[in-house]
Amino acid sequence: MLRFRVYTAACAAIFLTALAVTVTSAQDKQVSGVDRTTQALEHIRSEPLALRDFLKRMPKGADLHSHLSGAVYAETHIRDAIEDGLCVDQDAKAFAKSQPVIAGAELEPVCEQDQVPATELPKNQPLYNGLVDSFSMRGFVPSAGVTGHDHFFDAFTKFGGTDPRHTGEWVNEVAARAASQNIQYLELMVTPTWRRLNTITKGMTWSEDLKSLKGELMAKGLLDDIPAARAFLDEADALRRDREHCGTPDESAACKVETRYLYQVFRNTPRESVLAQALFGFELASIDPRVAVINLVGSEDNYAAMADYADHMRIFQFVRGLYPNVQVSMHAGELTLGLASPEGLCCHVRQAVELAGTDRIGHGVDVMYEQEPEKLLKDMAAKQVLVEINLTSNEDVLGVSGKSHPFPIYCKFGVPVALSTDDEGIERIDLTNEYVRAAESHDLSYADFKQLVRNSLEYSFLPGVSLWAGPDFARLADACGGDAAGADKPSSACETFLKGSEKAEQQWELERRFQVFEAGF
């Protein structure tokens, strides 16, 4: 218990104010509901199944760190491969492209030696099971030369190859899973299909003169694929709405889950490609409100990621200067001692914060290995740089968990944090699982959980101003100052304020959900 008391003490002022919205008699009832809910959590804390049920029903706001392709479960990838007529490499336990021929009214895959058509998988349970294990961390046991890190990142290449037209189905799957867990908002990392971006940097030579490189890329037609990227999102959104029957009497609960896309820039490519991707992504985000932010992703211990990291930060610093209204989140500090050298752990989080000016950090696991970590943590707290905490992923990929995880240290220094999934399909988890892990590993109270949940919307990239007057969630914005947070009928001034801010609207909805949840105890 002592291992997390420092968290509670350091953050007590913040967490206690989570209970302090007591302006009206209606809110007094809410506080008593909070007390009963707090007692209910403590009563079932040592009962894993009851704890999961409690936390599944609890409002969880948002999942801010989710790679869409990795959020989809292996079974879905297999179903899509069958539909797409792919082949299966039996040795590699991976999909392979086929050369389909027309057989009657259907396309029949033609596979190479040692491959079988994916259509045979429903009749071959051992191979089917092998693919599920290959595409996920299910049953994974480290072996000579194969770590959890390797297996995790290899999964993306093994289930790749399905048609991008399935993207809307994948969004539907993740949104439906979110709705079943009382999650109301998702930020999903995606990569729209490109026609030119993979080839446009061929023949280019890296230069420190980023302005000159930008001009060269623009002259080659870098932005010509922007309409195609927007059409990709149009198609995905339309398919999702169709699957969920949105706008009809039969619409699913998933329709109520708001989503935004995070454009992925892959760091494990040549520097000129990173610049091209960043320019493309920032331009897309500046004109399409569905693209909320740019995110730098990829295995951080990869040679290019380590060798070119400082250049990547300068690239983002440069492009942010061109698009000052576009926000950024970065995978940084997804490292630990042994995976990288001590020298390699010095400064990834620091450079992301100080040089690139990132708004959020994904993972941040190696922060205590950074140079002057306490100074860095204080700076992150002052700048309110939220850290997206991925507990299961960090254990599976980095072997970091429990007391070795910096989650409580971030809280001790007042750095905002939120729980997220990373790749729930590969990990075979959901967001509820991460809340259960936090409860079991870090002794979090119900007030602590409400803080984390509120953080997830406060530091989301939804447009508009916050419902709250400050990050301690002690007081509502002036327009709603006389209202009970989450009330069915806000005042006229508050209603006008909410209509002008998508973020505030979602935060108001979250408070309503908390009231409903707490009234059940």
LUMFI-799230 format. One record per residue (C-alpha): chain; residue in one letter; residue number from 1; x, y, z. Coordinates in nm, 3 decimals. Layout:
! LUMFI-799230
> A_A_NUM_X_Y_Z
...
END
This chain:
! LUMFI-799230
> A_M_1_0.000_0.000_0.000
> A_L_2_0.290_0.233_0.077
> A_R_3_0.406_0.220_-0.281
> A_F_4_0.122_0.446_-0.388
> A_R_5_0.056_0.657_-0.081
> A_V_6_0.306_0.909_-0.214
> A_Y_7_0.078_0.939_-0.519
> A_T_8_-0.227_1.004_-0.305
> A_A_9_-0.052_1.252_-0.078
> A_A_10_0.107_1.446_-0.361
> A_C_11_-0.214_1.466_-0.558
> A_A_12_-0.451_1.498_-0.262
> A_A_13_-0.531_1.862_-0.328
> A_I_14_-0.632_1.777_-0.682
> A_F_15_-0.825_1.463_-0.600
> A_L_16_-1.018_1.612_-0.311
> A_T_17_-1.148_1.884_-0.537
> A_A_18_-1.293_1.613_-0.758
> A_L_19_-1.549_1.576_-0.480
> A_A_20_-1.608_1.945_-0.433
> A_V_21_-1.869_2.031_-0.693
> A_T_22_-2.129_2.097_-0.423
> A_V_23_-2.286_2.427_-0.517
> A_T_24_-2.651_2.316_-0.515
> A_S_25_-2.866_2.074_-0.320
> A_A_26_-2.871_1.851_-0.628
> A_Q_27_-2.495_1.837_-0.612
> A_D_28_-2.511_1.753_-0.240
> A_K_29_-2.694_1.439_-0.342
> A_Q_30_-2.423_1.375_-0.598
> A_V_31_-2.157_1.390_-0.326
> A_S_32_-2.342_1.133_-0.116
> A_G_33_-2.354_0.921_-0.427
> A_V_34_-1.977_0.964_-0.458
> A_D_35_-1.936_0.845_-0.098
> A_R_36_-2.146_0.537_-0.159
> A_T_37_-1.961_0.461_-0.483
> A_T_38_-1.628_0.502_-0.308
> A_Q_39_-1.736_0.255_-0.042
> A_A_40_-1.860_0.012_-0.307
> A_L_41_-1.520_0.015_-0.480
> A_E_42_-1.336_-0.049_-0.154
> A_H_43_-1.575_-0.333_-0.072
> A_I_44_-1.497_-0.525_-0.393
> A_R_45_-1.134_-0.420_-0.443
> A_S_46_-1.003_-0.769_-0.359
> A_E_47_-1.257_-0.942_-0.586
> A_P_48_-1.117_-0.932_-0.942
> A_L_49_-1.437_-1.013_-1.128
> A_A_50_-1.650_-0.773_-0.925
> A_L_51_-1.380_-0.509_-0.964
> A_R_52_-1.385_-0.550_-1.341
> A_D_53_-1.765_-0.524_-1.349
> A_F_54_-1.754_-0.204_-1.143
> A_L_55_-1.487_-0.046_-1.362
> A_K_56_-1.649_-0.158_-1.686
> A_R_57_-1.971_0.021_-1.591
> A_M_58_-1.787_0.330_-1.461
> A_P_59_-1.772_0.620_-1.711
> A_K_60_-1.425_0.630_-1.863
> A_G_61_-1.436_0.937_-2.084
> A_A_62_-1.183_0.875_-2.360
> A_D_63_-0.915_0.644_-2.492
> A_L_64_-0.651_0.882_-2.625
> A_H_65_-0.385_0.636_-2.741
> A_S_66_-0.515_0.368_-2.975
> A_H_67_-0.362_0.246_-3.302
> A_L_68_-0.660_0.140_-3.510
> A_S_69_-0.499_-0.157_-3.687
> A_G_70_-0.361_-0.284_-3.356
> A_A_71_-0.692_-0.225_-3.179
> A_V_72_-0.867_-0.473_-3.407
> A_Y_73_-0.869_-0.829_-3.280
> A_A_74_-0.696_-1.107_-3.476
> A_E_75_-1.025_-1.277_-3.553
> A_T_76_-1.136_-0.969_-3.749
> A_H_77_-0.813_-0.956_-3.949
> A_I_78_-0.861_-1.323_-4.039
> A_R_79_-1.220_-1.265_-4.148
> A_D_80_-1.109_-0.976_-4.367
> A_A_81_-0.828_-1.182_-4.522
> A_I_82_-1.078_-1.450_-4.618
> A_E_83_-1.299_-1.187_-4.777
> A_D_84_-1.001_-1.033_-4.960
> A_G_85_-0.879_-1.365_-5.098
> A_L_86_-0.540_-1.353_-4.929
> A_C_87_-0.304_-1.644_-4.871
> A_V_88_-0.144_-1.762_-4.549
> A_D_89_0.226_-1.833_-4.512
> A_Q_90_0.209_-2.140_-4.289
> A_D_91_0.566_-2.112_-4.161
> A_A_92_0.566_-1.740_-4.089
> A_K_93_0.204_-1.745_-3.965
> A_A_94_0.139_-1.435_-4.172
> A_F_95_-0.081_-1.317_-4.456
> A_A_96_0.056_-1.312_-4.808
> A_K_97_-0.078_-1.153_-5.124
> A_S_98_-0.235_-1.383_-5.380
> A_Q_99_-0.294_-1.365_-5.753
> A_P_100_-0.669_-1.425_-5.761
> A_V_101_-0.837_-1.573_-6.066
> A_I_102_-1.203_-1.571_-6.154
> A_A_103_-1.365_-1.905_-6.083
> A_G_104_-1.728_-1.887_-6.178
> A_A_105_-1.876_-1.585_-6.002
> A_E_106_-1.604_-1.558_-5.738
> A_L_107_-1.237_-1.472_-5.708
> A_E_108_-1.026_-1.768_-5.612
> A_P_109_-0.682_-1.702_-5.458
> A_V_110_-0.375_-1.858_-5.615
> A_C_111_-0.107_-1.917_-5.352
> A_E_112_0.259_-2.005_-5.370
> A_Q_113_0.417_-2.321_-5.235
> A_D_114_0.390_-2.355_-4.854
> A_Q_115_0.097_-2.113_-4.858
> A_V_116_-0.274_-2.190_-4.832
> A_P_117_-0.576_-1.976_-4.917
> A_A_118_-0.717_-1.789_-4.619
> A_T_119_-1.052_-1.937_-4.715
> A_E_120_-0.929_-2.268_-4.570
> A_L_121_-0.878_-2.125_-4.222
> A_P_122_-1.228_-2.203_-4.088
> A_K_123_-1.156_-2.571_-4.160
> A_N_124_-0.801_-2.566_-4.018
> A_Q_125_-0.828_-2.487_-3.648
> A_P_126_-0.457_-2.539_-3.564
> A_L_127_-0.351_-2.290_-3.832
> A_Y_128_-0.630_-2.052_-3.729
> A_N_129_-0.509_-2.067_-3.368
> A_G_130_-0.152_-2.015_-3.484
> A_L_131_-0.251_-1.696_-3.666
> A_V_132_-0.435_-1.558_-3.363
> A_D_133_-0.123_-1.618_-3.154
> A_S_134_0.100_-1.470_-3.425
> A_F_135_-0.117_-1.158_-3.453
> A_S_136_-0.137_-1.100_-3.078
> A_M_137_0.028_-1.154_-2.741
> A_R_138_-0.202_-1.448_-2.665
> A_G_139_-0.001_-1.728_-2.510
> A_F_140_0.329_-1.560_-2.595
> A_V_141_0.635_-1.696_-2.414
> A_P_142_0.976_-1.535_-2.478
> A_S_143_1.231_-1.763_-2.640
> A_A_144_1.590_-1.738_-2.758
> A_G_145_1.609_-1.426_-2.972
> A_V_146_1.235_-1.350_-2.959
> A_T_147_1.120_-1.103_-2.696
> A_G_148_0.777_-0.961_-2.624
> A_H_149_0.897_-0.642_-2.792
> A_D_150_0.983_-0.834_-3.110
> A_H_151_0.663_-1.036_-3.118
> A_F_152_0.451_-0.726_-3.058
> A_F_153_0.597_-0.515_-3.337
> A_D_154_0.620_-0.810_-3.579
> A_A_155_0.246_-0.862_-3.548
> A_F_156_0.174_-0.549_-3.752
> A_T_157_0.358_-0.685_-4.056
> A_K_158_0.204_-1.030_-4.019
> A_F_159_-0.161_-0.921_-4.029
> A_G_160_-0.096_-0.645_-4.282
> A_G_161_-0.216_-0.677_-4.638
> A_T_162_-0.591_-0.664_-4.595
> A_D_163_-0.774_-0.408_-4.804
> A_P_164_-0.796_-0.055_-4.654
> A_R_165_-1.166_-0.059_-4.740
> A_H_166_-1.216_-0.244_-4.411
> A_T_167_-1.118_0.064_-4.211
> A_G_168_-1.479_0.162_-4.142
> A_E_169_-1.548_-0.189_-4.010
> A_W_170_-1.251_-0.157_-3.778
> A_V_171_-1.370_0.178_-3.645
> A_N_172_-1.709_0.022_-3.584
> A_E_173_-1.553_-0.267_-3.391
> A_V_174_-1.349_-0.039_-3.167
> A_A_175_-1.639_0.205_-3.115
> A_A_176_-1.879_-0.078_-3.026
> A_R_177_-1.630_-0.213_-2.773
> A_A_178_-1.592_0.138_-2.631
> A_A_179_-1.967_0.188_-2.601
> A_S_180_-1.999_-0.136_-2.406
> A_Q_181_-1.752_0.004_-2.150
> A_N_182_-1.911_0.347_-2.104
> A_I_183_-1.644_0.523_-2.313
> A_Q_184_-1.770_0.823_-2.506
> A_Y_185_-1.473_0.947_-2.712
> A_L_186_-1.189_0.787_-2.910
> A_E_187_-0.878_0.923_-3.077
> A_L_188_-0.769_0.661_-3.329
> A_M_189_-0.430_0.658_-3.499
> A_V_190_-0.463_0.584_-3.870
> A_T_191_-0.264_0.607_-4.190
> A_P_192_-0.472_0.709_-4.493
> A_T_193_-0.374_0.536_-4.815
> A_W_194_-0.118_0.719_-5.026
> A_R_195_-0.040_0.709_-5.394
> A_R_196_0.269_0.931_-5.405
> A_L_197_0.406_0.965_-5.053
> A_N_198_0.594_0.635_-5.066
> A_T_199_0.785_0.737_-5.377
> A_I_200_0.801_1.114_-5.369
> A_T_201_1.122_1.126_-5.163
> A_K_202_1.317_0.887_-5.384
> A_G_203_1.633_1.049_-5.508
> A_M_204_1.620_1.325_-5.249
> A_T_205_1.920_1.402_-5.031
> A_W_206_1.875_1.499_-4.668
> A_S_207_1.965_1.854_-4.579
> A_E_208_1.951_2.061_-4.263
> A_D_209_1.783_2.328_-4.476
> A_L_210_1.426_2.215_-4.407
> A_K_211_1.276_2.511_-4.587
> A_S_212_1.456_2.410_-4.906
> A_L_213_1.350_2.045_-4.867
> A_K_214_0.992_2.157_-4.816
> A_G_215_1.002_2.352_-5.139
> A_E_216_1.138_2.050_-5.323
> A_L_217_0.865_1.826_-5.184
> A_M_218_0.591_2.074_-5.270
> A_A_219_0.725_2.105_-5.624
> A_K_220_0.698_1.728_-5.659
> A_G_221_0.327_1.746_-5.570
> A_L_222_0.343_1.636_-5.207
> A_L_223_-0.006_1.761_-5.130
> A_D_224_-0.172_1.618_-5.440
> A_D_225_-0.296_1.319_-5.236
> A_I_226_-0.483_1.530_-4.980
> A_P_227_-0.818_1.476_-5.158
> A_A_228_-0.751_1.099_-5.164
> A_A_229_-0.675_1.100_-4.791
> A_R_230_-0.999_1.284_-4.718
> A_A_231_-1.190_1.045_-4.942
> A_F_232_-1.036_0.756_-4.747
> A_L_233_-1.179_0.899_-4.424
> A_D_234_-1.514_0.969_-4.596
> A_E_235_-1.540_0.605_-4.699
> A_A_236_-1.442_0.480_-4.354
> A_D_237_-1.693_0.705_-4.178
> A_A_238_-1.972_0.609_-4.418
> A_L_239_-1.910_0.238_-4.371
> A_R_240_-1.898_0.278_-3.994
> A_R_241_-2.230_0.467_-3.989
> A_D_242_-2.383_0.202_-4.212
> A_R_243_-2.266_-0.081_-3.986
> A_E_244_-2.400_0.098_-3.680
> A_H_245_-2.732_0.198_-3.845
> A_C_246_-2.674_0.554_-3.728
> A_G_247_-2.971_0.789_-3.765
> A_T_248_-3.223_0.503_-3.771
> A_P_249_-3.447_0.357_-3.498
> A_D_250_-3.208_0.060_-3.487
> A_E_251_-2.888_0.258_-3.437
> A_S_252_-2.633_0.094_-3.212
> A_A_253_-2.481_0.246_-2.900
> A_A_254_-2.156_0.283_-3.094
> A_C_255_-2.310_0.574_-3.288
> A_K_256_-2.283_0.781_-2.970
> A_V_257_-1.907_0.727_-2.944
> A_E_258_-1.740_1.037_-3.086
> A_T_259_-1.418_0.972_-3.278
> A_R_260_-1.129_1.173_-3.416
> A_Y_261_-0.830_1.052_-3.616
> A_L_262_-0.463_1.100_-3.535
> A_Y_263_-0.241_1.104_-3.840
> A_Q_264_0.059_0.874_-3.793
> A_V_265_0.410_0.979_-3.899
> A_F_266_0.645_0.679_-3.906
> A_R_267_0.983_0.753_-3.753
> A_N_268_1.155_0.439_-3.889
> A_T_269_1.192_0.582_-4.238
> A_P_270_1.453_0.814_-4.395
> A_R_271_1.449_1.166_-4.255
> A_E_272_1.324_1.317_-4.579
> A_S_273_1.028_1.077_-4.562
> A_V_274_0.955_1.181_-4.204
> A_L_275_0.951_1.543_-4.322
> A_A_276_0.721_1.457_-4.614
> A_Q_277_0.481_1.266_-4.388
> A_A_278_0.478_1.548_-4.133
> A_L_279_0.405_1.814_-4.394
> A_F_280_0.130_1.602_-4.544
> A_G_281_-0.025_1.522_-4.207
> A_F_282_-0.016_1.880_-4.080
> A_E_283_-0.178_2.003_-4.400
> A_L_284_-0.449_1.736_-4.375
> A_A_285_-0.518_1.822_-4.009
> A_S_286_-0.536_2.193_-4.090
> A_I_287_-0.821_2.146_-4.338
> A_D_288_-1.007_1.836_-4.212
> A_P_289_-1.154_1.863_-3.859
> A_R_290_-1.173_1.486_-3.828
> A_V_291_-0.792_1.475_-3.811
> A_A_292_-0.731_1.608_-3.464
> A_V_293_-0.357_1.580_-3.431
> A_I_294_-0.028_1.447_-3.570
> A_N_295_0.144_1.160_-3.388
> A_L_296_0.502_1.038_-3.431
> A_V_297_0.496_0.658_-3.401
> A_G_298_0.709_0.348_-3.444
> A_S_299_0.952_0.131_-3.252
> A_E_300_1.166_0.381_-3.067
> A_D_301_1.472_0.157_-3.037
> A_N_302_1.490_0.110_-3.414
> A_Y_303_1.820_0.231_-3.561
> A_A_304_1.667_0.521_-3.754
> A_A_305_1.456_0.627_-3.456
> A_M_306_1.762_0.641_-3.231
> A_A_307_2.010_0.788_-3.478
> A_D_308_1.775_1.050_-3.625
> A_Y_309_1.573_1.139_-3.315
> A_A_310_1.705_1.494_-3.279
> A_D_311_1.641_1.558_-3.650
> A_H_312_1.286_1.428_-3.609
> A_M_313_1.229_1.676_-3.327
> A_R_314_1.363_1.959_-3.543
> A_I_315_1.133_1.849_-3.825
> A_F_316_0.831_1.875_-3.597
> A_Q_317_0.951_2.205_-3.458
> A_F_318_0.980_2.337_-3.816
> A_V_319_0.645_2.208_-3.939
> A_R_320_0.463_2.321_-3.624
> A_G_321_0.588_2.670_-3.703
> A_L_322_0.410_2.646_-4.038
> A_Y_323_0.089_2.512_-3.884
> A_P_324_0.071_2.664_-3.534
> A_N_325_-0.291_2.560_-3.478
> A_V_326_-0.229_2.188_-3.532
> A_Q_327_-0.153_1.992_-3.215
> A_V_328_0.095_1.711_-3.165
> A_S_329_0.128_1.394_-2.961
> A_M_330_0.447_1.188_-2.968
> A_H_331_0.553_0.838_-2.878
> A_A_332_0.852_0.918_-2.660
> A_G_333_1.030_0.726_-2.389
> A_E_334_0.890_0.386_-2.495
> A_L_335_1.228_0.250_-2.391
> A_T_336_1.396_0.092_-2.093
> A_L_337_1.744_-0.005_-1.985
> A_G_338_1.862_-0.307_-2.182
> A_L_339_1.643_-0.233_-2.479
> A_A_340_1.860_0.073_-2.535
> A_S_341_2.196_0.181_-2.395
> A_P_342_2.204_0.412_-2.092
> A_E_343_2.315_0.693_-2.325
> A_G_344_2.019_0.621_-2.551
> A_L_345_1.775_0.689_-2.266
> A_C_346_1.903_1.039_-2.201
> A_C_347_1.664_1.268_-2.371
> A_H_348_1.377_1.147_-2.588
> A_V_349_1.100_1.276_-2.361
> A_R_350_1.294_1.595_-2.294
> A_Q_351_1.348_1.674_-2.663
> A_A_352_0.984_1.599_-2.744
> A_V_353_0.876_1.849_-2.477
> A_E_354_1.145_2.115_-2.513
> A_L_355_1.235_2.104_-2.883
> A_A_356_0.925_1.974_-3.061
> A_G_357_0.684_2.129_-2.809
> A_T_358_0.458_1.825_-2.802
> A_D_359_0.117_1.862_-2.635
> A_R_360_0.108_1.501_-2.512
> A_I_361_0.351_1.213_-2.461
> A_G_362_0.270_0.852_-2.541
> A_H_363_0.428_0.603_-2.295
> A_G_364_0.707_0.810_-2.134
> A_V_365_0.834_0.498_-1.957
> A_D_366_1.202_0.590_-1.943
> A_V_367_1.152_0.935_-1.789
> A_M_368_1.357_0.858_-1.476
> A_Y_369_1.654_0.762_-1.696
> A_E_370_1.652_1.106_-1.857
> A_Q_371_1.903_1.374_-1.768
> A_E_372_1.774_1.574_-1.469
> A_P_373_1.444_1.386_-1.458
> A_E_374_1.295_1.587_-1.172
> A_K_375_1.351_1.912_-1.360
> A_L_376_1.190_1.757_-1.667
> A_L_377_0.890_1.638_-1.466
> A_K_378_0.839_1.982_-1.315
> A_D_379_0.854_2.133_-1.663
> A_M_380_0.596_1.886_-1.794
> A_A_381_0.369_1.968_-1.502
> A_A_382_0.405_2.342_-1.562
> A_K_383_0.330_2.300_-1.932
> A_Q_384_0.050_2.050_-1.860
> A_V_385_0.189_1.789_-2.100
> A_L_386_-0.031_1.485_-2.048
> A_V_387_0.123_1.137_-2.052
> A_E_388_-0.081_0.857_-2.209
> A_I_389_-0.023_0.558_-1.978
> A_N_390_-0.037_0.209_-2.136
> A_L_391_0.017_-0.038_-1.852
> A_T_392_-0.034_-0.372_-2.030
> A_S_393_0.159_-0.267_-2.338
> A_N_394_0.449_-0.144_-2.127
> A_E_395_0.470_-0.476_-1.945
> A_D_396_0.441_-0.691_-2.258
> A_V_397_0.674_-0.486_-2.476
> A_L_398_0.920_-0.340_-2.226
> A_G_399_0.885_-0.567_-1.925
> A_V_400_0.804_-0.263_-1.709
> A_S_401_0.524_-0.288_-1.453
> A_G_402_0.430_-0.236_-1.089
> A_K_403_0.680_-0.039_-0.883
> A_S_404_0.908_-0.007_-1.186
> A_H_405_0.648_0.190_-1.382
> A_P_406_0.671_0.571_-1.361
> A_F_407_0.291_0.618_-1.347
> A_P_408_0.291_0.721_-0.977
> A_I_409_0.599_0.937_-1.026
> A_Y_410_0.422_1.145_-1.290
> A_C_411_0.135_1.195_-1.046
> A_K_412_0.372_1.283_-0.763
> A_F_413_0.507_1.572_-0.971
> A_G_414_0.162_1.685_-1.085
> A_V_415_0.206_1.574_-1.448
> A_P_416_-0.140_1.497_-1.589
> A_V_417_-0.194_1.134_-1.690
> A_A_418_-0.468_0.926_-1.849
> A_L_419_-0.502_0.551_-1.900
> A_S_420_-0.515_0.420_-2.256
> A_T_421_-0.493_0.090_-2.445
> A_D_422_-0.225_0.136_-2.713
> A_D_423_-0.318_-0.176_-2.917
> A_E_424_-0.602_-0.356_-2.746
> A_G_425_-0.638_-0.616_-3.023
> A_I_426_-0.274_-0.722_-3.014
> A_E_427_-0.272_-0.712_-2.634
> A_R_428_-0.609_-0.897_-2.610
> A_I_429_-0.739_-0.638_-2.363
> A_D_430_-0.978_-0.344_-2.341
> A_L_431_-0.965_-0.011_-2.156
> A_T_432_-1.145_-0.160_-1.856
> A_N_433_-0.852_-0.398_-1.819
> A_E_434_-0.617_-0.100_-1.779
> A_Y_435_-0.833_0.045_-1.503
> A_V_436_-0.834_-0.291_-1.326
> A_R_437_-0.454_-0.308_-1.349
> A_A_438_-0.427_0.043_-1.209
> A_A_439_-0.657_-0.044_-0.921
> A_E_440_-0.465_-0.359_-0.838
> A_S_441_-0.111_-0.229_-0.893
> A_H_442_-0.139_0.126_-0.763
> A_D_443_-0.418_0.124_-0.504
> A_L_444_-0.620_0.396_-0.676
> A_S_445_-0.931_0.529_-0.509
> A_Y_446_-1.257_0.621_-0.682
> A_A_447_-1.160_0.990_-0.660
> A_D_448_-0.830_0.902_-0.829
> A_F_449_-1.017_0.728_-1.109
> A_K_450_-1.246_1.028_-1.160
> A_Q_451_-0.938_1.247_-1.197
> A_L_452_-0.791_1.016_-1.461
> A_V_453_-1.120_1.000_-1.649
> A_R_454_-1.168_1.375_-1.642
> A_N_455_-0.810_1.417_-1.761
> A_S_456_-0.887_1.204_-2.066
> A_L_457_-1.135_1.463_-2.193
> A_E_458_-0.960_1.773_-2.056
> A_Y_459_-0.643_1.688_-2.252
> A_S_460_-0.817_1.543_-2.555
> A_F_461_-0.781_1.717_-2.888
> A_L_462_-1.149_1.795_-2.916
> A_P_463_-1.201_2.156_-3.029
> A_G_464_-1.331_2.420_-2.794
> A_V_465_-1.263_2.548_-2.446
> A_S_466_-1.291_2.337_-2.134
> A_L_467_-1.597_2.305_-1.914
> A_W_468_-1.367_2.355_-1.618
> A_A_469_-1.205_2.674_-1.492
> A_G_470_-0.881_2.492_-1.410
> A_P_471_-0.707_2.155_-1.431
> A_D_472_-0.803_2.067_-1.072
> A_F_473_-1.170_2.034_-1.178
> A_A_474_-1.275_2.238_-0.874
> A_R_475_-1.488_2.496_-1.052
> A_L_476_-1.693_2.512_-1.370
> A_A_477_-1.637_2.776_-1.635
> A_D_478_-1.810_3.104_-1.556
> A_A_479_-2.096_3.048_-1.801
> A_C_480_-2.195_2.732_-1.614
> A_G_481_-2.082_2.842_-1.267
> A_G_482_-2.433_2.839_-1.122
> A_D_483_-2.526_2.503_-1.272
> A_A_484_-2.497_2.150_-1.139
> A_A_485_-2.240_1.978_-1.362
> A_G_486_-2.410_1.730_-1.594
> A_A_487_-2.764_1.849_-1.523
> A_D_488_-3.032_1.758_-1.775
> A_K_489_-3.130_2.123_-1.821
> A_P_490_-2.839_2.365_-1.803
> A_S_491_-2.907_2.736_-1.777
> A_S_492_-2.944_2.939_-2.095
> A_A_493_-2.594_3.086_-2.065
> A_C_494_-2.443_2.746_-1.994
> A_E_495_-2.629_2.582_-2.281
> A_T_496_-2.499_2.846_-2.522
> A_F_497_-2.148_2.789_-2.390
> A_L_498_-2.175_2.412_-2.434
> A_K_499_-2.299_2.445_-2.791
> A_G_500_-1.988_2.648_-2.872
> A_S_501_-1.742_2.386_-2.751
> A_E_502_-1.731_2.019_-2.846
> A_K_503_-1.492_1.954_-2.559
> A_A_504_-1.719_2.115_-2.302
> A_E_505_-2.018_1.923_-2.440
> A_Q_506_-1.838_1.593_-2.393
> A_Q_507_-1.724_1.694_-2.045
> A_W_508_-2.081_1.783_-1.950
> A_E_509_-2.195_1.445_-2.079
> A_L_510_-1.926_1.277_-1.870
> A_E_511_-2.054_1.447_-1.554
> A_R_512_-2.406_1.332_-1.640
> A_R_513_-2.278_0.976_-1.675
> A_F_514_-2.101_0.998_-1.340
> A_Q_515_-2.428_1.104_-1.178
> A_V_516_-2.614_0.810_-1.332
> A_F_517_-2.339_0.565_-1.233
> A_E_518_-2.314_0.692_-0.875
> A_A_519_-2.691_0.692_-0.830
> A_G_520_-2.679_0.314_-0.862
> A_F_521_-2.499_0.276_-0.528
END
